[in-house]
Amino acid sequence: MNQAIHFPEREWWDETAQAVCFTALVNGFQCVCAISGKALLSRFTADGDALSCFRLHRWELEDDAAQAIKRQEEDAQGWFWLSSDR
C-alpha cells in the first residue's frame, strides 16, 4: 500500500477520551489519531501536561501513527490509537 500521509500541526486534548488527538491526511482524506494521556506520559517518563509532551515527541508519535495507518489498524470509529491503554 503506497499512501501519502501528512500530519498537519493540529493537535488537541480530548477530555472525554482523556487523550491527545491529532489529524492525519491520507491521500487527501482526514483521519484522527490518538494516544491516551496516561500512555503518553508513561512512555516518555513525563509529568504534567500531555499536550506539551506530545509536542516534544511529535516526530516519533507521527511515525508510529503512520505505521498504524499503513497497517489499517483503525478502531470501530475510524480512529487510529497509538496505545491500547484508553
Secondary structure as GFF3:
##gff-version 3
##sequence-region A 1 86
A	DSSP	beta_strand	5	6	.	.	.	ID=ss1
A	DSSP	beta_strand	11	14	.	.	.	ID=ss2
A	DSSP	beta_strand	19	26	.	.	.	ID=ss3
A	DSSP	beta_strand	29	36	.	.	.	ID=ss4
A	DSSP	alpha_helix	37	43	.	.	.	ID=ss5
A	DSSP	alpha_helix	50	56	.	.	.	ID=ss6
A	DSSP	alpha_helix	58	70	.	.	.	ID=ss7
A	DSSP	beta_strand	80	81	.	.	.	ID=ss8
###
